[in-house]
Amino acid sequence: MRRSERIALISKTLSENPNKIISLNYFGQWLGAAKSSISEDLDIIKNAYKNSGQGELTTIPGAAGGVRYRTKRSADQIKAFLEGLSNALQDQKRIIPGGYLYMTDVVFAPEYSSKIGEIFAQLFIDKDPTHVLTVETKGIPIAFMTAKALNVPMVVARRDSRVTEGPSVGISYVSGSGQKIHNMSLAKRALPENSRVLIVDDFMKGGGTAQGMRELVAEFKAQVVGTAMVVTTAVPEKKLVEDFTTLLILEGIDTNKGEIKISINNKLIG
């Protein structure tokens, strides 16, 4: 097999298995090449990732070591993506009667959800999350792509418990905006004790749902290591959840003028 062919196959394998340690012996046996040749191939791939800003390849020493790929975008790349996402969401056709913003097609589109997941993974990778948690239903695509980029399981909190999931833990929480009581449940088998949980959702206004998920995590004796949102409203300024990260900020919707104002969270890009 030519080097160019090996590099193509190794790159594909690494990108499809982010945050997973893969041994050099695995590549050597699979591709029928010496360990030294695989090392040279990986050096070429590592430099290509670094120079193009497409990711980071790290060598893990030791008997159980190997190489690990992680998505790592530059600040300019993240800014350009968020600008495109913001522009897509500011189309006046997205205004729903009552002053709501239609986002479903965006969060369910792989071209957006996959990149959002990679950004969230990059932001929280150092927190060592073991699980990604969201609440049904619109947060699922974003949470799934984040879990994929982190290479950890995704778990979904339900509005109502499901018989097919066995015994569950349920809580009641107050929405941050409407002050209404809602229910949320999670199967007992879904989240092991002492898990490190990254909460992911598509939209936050008052923070009631996010706070509900934090309380649900506590019931499992697990730890929340971060809360990530795609869009958060500017008002109310004080949320029920204080420690959170958002990609975009919804400044307001003018239904009379048909205008949507969304800004990028510049704290993410320095």
C-alpha positions in Angstrom: 0.0 0.0 0.0 1.3 3.4 -0.9 1.9 6.0 1.7 -0.7 8.3 0.3 -3.3 5.5 0.6 -2.2 4.8 4.2 -2.5 8.5 5.2 -6.0 8.7 3.7 -7.2 5.7 5.6 -5.5 6.7 8.9 -7.0 10.2 8.6 -10.4 8.8 8.0 -10.2 6.5 11.0 -8.9 9.3 13.3 -11.6 11.7 12.3 -14.4 9.1 12.8 -13.1 8.3 16.3 -12.4 11.6 18.0 -10.9 11.6 21.5 -10.2 7.9 21.3 -6.7 6.5 21.8 -5.7 4.2 18.9 -2.5 2.2 19.0 0.2 2.3 16.3 0.1 -1.5 16.3 -3.5 -1.4 15.2 -2.7 0.7 12.2 0.4 -1.4 11.5 -1.5 -4.7 11.5 -4.4 -3.3 9.6 -2.4 -1.6 6.9 0.5 -4.1 6.8 3.2 -1.5 7.5 6.1 -1.2 10.0 5.6 0.8 13.1 8.2 3.3 11.9 6.3 3.9 8.7 3.1 4.5 10.6 4.9 7.0 12.8 6.1 8.9 9.8 2.5 8.8 8.4 1.2 10.2 11.6 3.7 13.0 11.6 2.5 14.1 8.2 -1.1 14.0 9.3 -0.3 15.9 12.5 1.3 18.7 10.6 -1.5 18.9 8.1 -4.1 19.1 10.9 -2.1 21.8 12.7 -1.4 23.9 9.6 -5.0 23.8 8.4 -6.5 24.3 11.8 -8.6 21.2 11.4 -7.6 19.4 14.6 -5.0 18.2 17.0 -3.1 14.9 17.0 -1.5 13.9 20.3 0.8 11.0 21.0 0.0 9.1 24.2 3.0 7.3 25.7 3.0 4.1 27.5 1.9 0.5 27.0 -1.7 1.5 26.5 -0.7 4.6 24.5 -1.1 5.5 20.8 -2.5 8.6 19.1 -5.6 10.6 19.8 -7.4 13.0 17.5 -9.3 16.0 18.8 -11.1 18.7 16.8 -9.5 22.1 17.4 -10.7 25.0 15.4 -9.0 28.4 15.4 -10.7 31.5 16.8 -11.1 32.8 13.2 -12.7 29.6 12.1 -15.1 29.6 15.0 -16.0 33.2 14.4 -16.7 32.7 10.8 -19.0 29.7 11.5 -20.9 31.6 14.2 -21.3 34.6 11.9 -22.8 32.3 9.3 -25.1 30.7 11.9 -26.1 34.0 13.2 -27.0 35.3 9.7 -29.0 32.1 9.1 -31.1 32.7 12.2 -31.7 36.4 11.6 -34.0 35.7 8.6 -37.3 37.5 9.3 -39.1 34.4 8.0 -38.1 32.7 11.3 -40.3 34.9 13.4 -43.2 32.9 14.8 -46.4 34.7 16.1 -45.9 35.6 19.7 -42.3 36.7 19.2 -40.6 33.3 19.0 -37.7 32.2 16.9 -37.9 29.1 14.7 -34.6 27.1 15.0 -35.6 23.5 14.5 -34.4 23.2 10.9 -31.0 24.6 11.9 -30.4 22.4 14.9 -31.5 19.3 13.0 -29.2 20.1 10.0 -25.9 18.1 10.2 -24.0 20.9 8.6 -24.7 23.1 11.6 -25.2 20.6 14.5 -22.0 18.7 13.7 -19.9 21.9 13.9 -21.7 23.2 17.0 -21.0 19.8 18.7 -17.3 20.1 17.7 -17.1 23.6 19.2 -18.7 22.5 22.4 -16.4 19.6 22.6 -13.4 21.8 22.1 -14.6 24.2 24.8 -15.2 21.5 27.4 -12.7 18.8 26.6 -10.4 19.8 29.5 -13.3 19.3 31.9 -13.2 15.6 31.2 -17.0 15.0 30.8 -18.1 11.4 30.8 -21.6 12.0 29.6 -23.6 14.6 27.7 -27.1 15.4 29.0 -30.0 17.1 27.2 -33.8 17.3 27.5 -36.1 16.1 24.7 -36.4 17.0 21.9 -34.7 19.9 20.1 -31.5 19.7 22.0 -30.9 16.1 21.0 -29.1 16.7 17.6 -26.7 19.2 19.2 -26.1 17.0 22.3 -25.5 13.9 20.1 -22.9 15.7 17.9 -21.2 17.0 21.1 -21.1 13.5 22.5 -19.7 12.1 19.3 -16.9 14.7 19.2 -16.1 13.9 22.9 -16.6 10.1 22.3 -18.8 9.8 25.4 -22.5 8.6 25.8 -25.4 11.0 25.4 -28.4 10.7 27.8 -31.8 12.3 27.3 -34.1 13.6 30.1 -37.7 13.0 29.3 -40.7 15.2 30.0 -42.5 12.0 31.0 -41.1 8.7 32.2 -41.1 5.8 29.7 -42.0 2.3 30.7 -39.5 0.9 28.2 -36.6 2.5 30.1 -37.4 0.9 33.4 -37.3 2.7 36.8 -36.5 6.4 36.5 -35.7 9.4 38.7 -38.1 12.3 38.3 -38.1 15.9 39.5 -40.3 19.0 39.3 -38.8 22.3 38.3 -40.0 25.9 37.7 -39.4 27.5 34.3 -37.4 30.6 34.5 -39.6 32.6 32.2 -43.2 31.6 32.7 -42.9 30.4 36.4 -44.7 27.2 35.5 -44.1 23.8 37.0 -42.7 21.1 34.7 -41.6 17.5 35.1 -38.3 15.9 34.0 -37.2 12.3 34.4 -34.2 10.1 33.6 -33.8 6.4 33.7 -31.8 5.1 36.7 -29.5 3.1 34.4 -28.7 6.1 32.2 -26.3 7.9 34.4 -23.8 6.1 36.7 -22.9 7.6 40.1 -19.9 10.1 40.0 -20.4 10.8 36.3 -19.1 14.1 35.0 -21.9 15.6 33.0 -21.9 18.3 30.3 -25.4 19.8 29.9 -26.2 20.8 26.3 -29.4 22.5 24.9 -30.4 24.6 21.9 -32.0 27.6 23.6 -32.2 29.3 27.0 -34.3 32.1 28.2 -34.7 32.2 32.0 -32.6 29.1 32.7 -35.3 27.0 34.4 -34.8 23.9 32.2 -31.0 24.0 32.6 -31.4 24.4 36.3 -33.8 21.4 36.3 -31.2 19.3 34.5 -28.6 20.3 37.1 -30.9 19.2 39.9 -31.6 16.0 38.1 -27.9 15.3 37.8 -27.5 15.9 41.6 -30.1 13.2 42.2 -27.7 10.7 40.6 -24.8 11.9 42.8 -23.1 13.0 39.6 -21.3 16.3 38.9 -22.1 19.0 36.3 -18.9 20.1 34.6 -20.5 22.6 32.2 -23.6 24.0 30.6 -23.6 24.8 26.9 -26.3 26.6 24.9 -26.5 27.5 21.2 -28.7 30.6 21.8 -29.4 32.5 25.0 -31.6 35.5 25.3 -30.2 38.8 26.6 -33.3 39.3 28.7 -33.7 38.4 31.5 -30.0 39.2 32.1 -30.0 37.2 35.3 -30.6 33.5 34.7 -31.4 30.7 37.2 -28.1 29.2 36.0 -25.1 31.4 36.5 -22.3 29.4 35.1 -23.1 28.7 31.4 -21.6 29.1 27.9 -23.5 30.3 24.9 -22.5 30.6 21.3 -25.1 33.3 20.3 -27.1 35.9 22.2 -30.6 36.8 21.1 -30.8 40.5 21.7 -34.5 40.8 20.7 -37.2 40.2 18.1 -39.2 43.1 16.7 -42.4 41.5 15.3 -43.6 44.8 13.8 -40.5 45.5 11.8 -39.8 41.9 11.2 -36.3 42.1 12.7 -34.2 39.6 14.6 -31.1 40.8 16.4 -28.5 38.1 17.3 -24.9 38.7 18.3 -22.0 36.4 18.7 -20.6 35.7 22.2 -17.3 37.4 21.7 -15.9 35.9 24.9 -15.5 32.6 23.1 -13.1 34.1 20.5 -11.2 36.5 22.6 
